[in-house]
């Protein structure tokens, strides 16, 4: 049975690259009627935090991911130590009593020579008796894996194809730290094996870890999973996506008012080869049904903020139920609206914004308050204030409605020969404080008469 996992480290916010990995792992499992595991890899005690773990889980749930099993590595230390002790007994690992200062000295010598640092392996020469004696004395130690020499470590990556490494490229790496917590490469192998993970889908930054993990798979006589390393995500300038390009965390996009379906949809298809005429907007169920891992390209994926924003707008305009949009946008509003009134407004203006944050800004026009006009707006209004007073007088007779506004503007244009566009500008600036935006027909249809009157009077006083 196909079984995949997403294994975030709770040392920061969930960013786009990791979210994409989670989505691809999830879609592949579901497309094969398999299961999906969430495993929190929190063995980095200094950098991991409960707050980041909760944030990551919240983001994954918000994106619509469901998992069948959940684990924390920090709750599994006894398991890792047991396997490490077995490797010690079999002579496949050894205790290393070198101090951090000794390691740093070796590293400095390598740096001075201009060569990559590899541990000298001097503790490998300790006999079992010497090693045990030092341990009994209470001298701190790590446990290192005995990396065999001259061993080819090749595998076929489901995205990158055949990949080859040599064991000579690696030193005797640490598998248990001095506090007996496991290192990443050791814990991940044991977890993937014991959890029966069939396919390891992860970012290509983990590609260099794979040969070390293959060594541990062989030493522990575990069956190796199939590997698929997703290419990195780049900005449109083809540099690695970072904060300088804009938002990169899922929480930042959520806080900016992007619907989760849009982000899920976009990341699911990012870097995929698309057939001619293929739909770009797909539900989660449609994405599961059509998912094909072989369509993921081996080249870096280019992230487009413009494309994501377009997709977000499509969901808001055409794919999400109106009631859902009303519920989602409320948290972005500065003022509280009657729910029925809010939905009525959104039914008219949902096609004028791409994110809920933009929508909340649009809805300020309908807030149950007067508005303040900035200096530039006031300077544009001043030459039109005489006409504005006449417009208000006519609206009192014609009615504060789209039809009444049209009749008032037409009458004033006929009386004074002024362009209708100037009169509409005066109304827009007075009622919204903006030069463009929502149609004045909609504003006159939905804004209460008392607010229209108050805003026009307020503008006349500027």
NORJONOR-V960780 format. One record per residue. RES is the residue in one small letter. PHI is phi in whole degrees, 0 to 359 (* if undefined). Layout:
# NORJONOR-V960780
res = {RES/RES}
phi = {PHI/PHI}
This chain:
# NORJONOR-V960780
res = {x/x/x/x/x/x/x/x/x/x/x/x/x/x/x/x/x/x/x/x/x/x/x/x/x/x/x/x/x/x/x/x/x/x/x/x/x/x/x/x/x/x/x/x/x/x/x/x/x/x/x/x/x/x/x/x/x/x/x/x/x/x/x/x/x/x/x/x/x/x/x/x/x/x/x/x/x/x/x/x/x/x/x/x/x/x/x/x/x/x/x/x/x/x/x/x/x/x/x/x/x/x/x/x/x/x/x/x/x/x/x/x/x/x/x/x/x/x/x/x/x/x/x/x/x/x/x/x/x/x/x/x/x/x/x/x/x/x/x/x/x/x/x/x/x/x/x/x/x/x/x/x/x/x/x/x/x/x/x/x/x/x/x/x/x/x/x/x/x/x/x/x/x/x/x/x/x/x/x/x/x/x/x/x/x/x/x/x/x/x/x/x/x/x/x/x/x/x/x/x/x/x/x/x/x/x/x/x/x/x/x/x/x/x/x/x/x/x/x/x/x/x/x/x/x/x/x/x/x/x/x/x/x/x/x/x/x/x/x/x/x/x/x/x/x/x/x/x/x/x/x/x/x/x/x/x/x/x/x/x/x/x/x/x/x/x/x/x/x/x/x/x/x/x/x/x/x/x/x/x/x/x/x/x/x/x/x/x/x/x/x/x/x/x/x/x/x/x/x/x/x/x/x/x/x/x/x/x/x/x/x/x/x/x/x/x/x/x/x/x/x/x/x/x/x/x/x/x/x/x/x/x/x/x/x/x/x/x/x/x/x/x/x/x/x/x/x/x/x/x/x/x/x/x/x/x/x/x/x/x/x/x/x/x/x/x/x/x/x/x/x/x/x/x/x/x/x/x/x/x/x/x/x/x/x/x/x/x/x/x/x/x/x/x/x/x/x/x/x/x/x/x/x/x/x/x/x/x/x/x/x/x/x/x/x/x/x/x/x/x/x/x/x/x/x/x/x/x/x/x/x/x/x/x/x/x/x/x/x/x/x/x/x/x/x/x/x/x/x/x/x/x/x/x/x/x/x/x/x/x/x/x}
phi = {*/288/215/241/214/241/233/284/261/281/247/181/285/287/260/303/298/292/297/297/300/298/294/296/298/295/297/297/299/293/293/255/56/259/241/231/247/253/232/276/262/250/278/278/295/288/258/285/214/296/297/293/300/297/295/298/297/300/295/295/295/298/290/99/274/239/243/268/219/223/218/236/297/296/265/235/302/299/295/295/295/298/292/295/296/297/294/299/298/275/75/263/212/209/282/242/261/297/280/305/293/294/296/295/295/301/297/295/297/297/297/295/277/76/240/298/284/225/303/295/80/294/283/296/281/294/288/300/293/298/298/295/297/296/294/296/287/90/287/298/209/254/245/252/276/279/284/290/271/55/241/281/237/251/203/257/277/291/247/267/85/286/232/235/225/236/296/293/282/236/266/282/273/287/247/231/285/295/269/68/276/280/278/305/296/280/296/294/293/298/296/299/289/291/269/59/290/271/226/261/251/203/289/290/293/268/302/290/280/301/299/298/293/299/298/289/305/295/296/268/58/266/285/283/281/272/248/219/255/285/299/292/264/247/283/290/272/67/260/301/302/211/299/290/278/135/299/233/264/297/297/294/291/297/290/270/88/273/294/299/299/293/292/302/302/295/291/296/259/295/84/273/282/249/280/299/81/290/296/262/251/227/288/300/297/292/295/296/295/258/295/215/301/290/276/281/284/270/273/304/270/260/271/242/296/296/293/296/295/300/297/301/297/298/297/294/284/232/244/261/298/302/298/296/297/301/292/291/281/304/292/262/278/280/236/272/242/300/301/295/294/300/294/295/299/296/297/265/242/297/272/254/212/252/224/296/294/297/297/298/293/298/286/303/302/261/296/283/217/284/237/259/256/280/300/295/296/300/295/286/283/308/293/252/297/298/293/297/298/295/300/298/298/292/296/297/274/278/108/273/221/304/291/297/296/295/294/295/296/295/297/294/294/290/287/243/71/278/297/299/299/291/290/295/296/299/293/297/299/289/272/236/74/235/274/210/151/296/305/295/302/292/298/290/286/253/284/304/303/296/289/300/298/300/289/294/295/299/294/294/274/285}
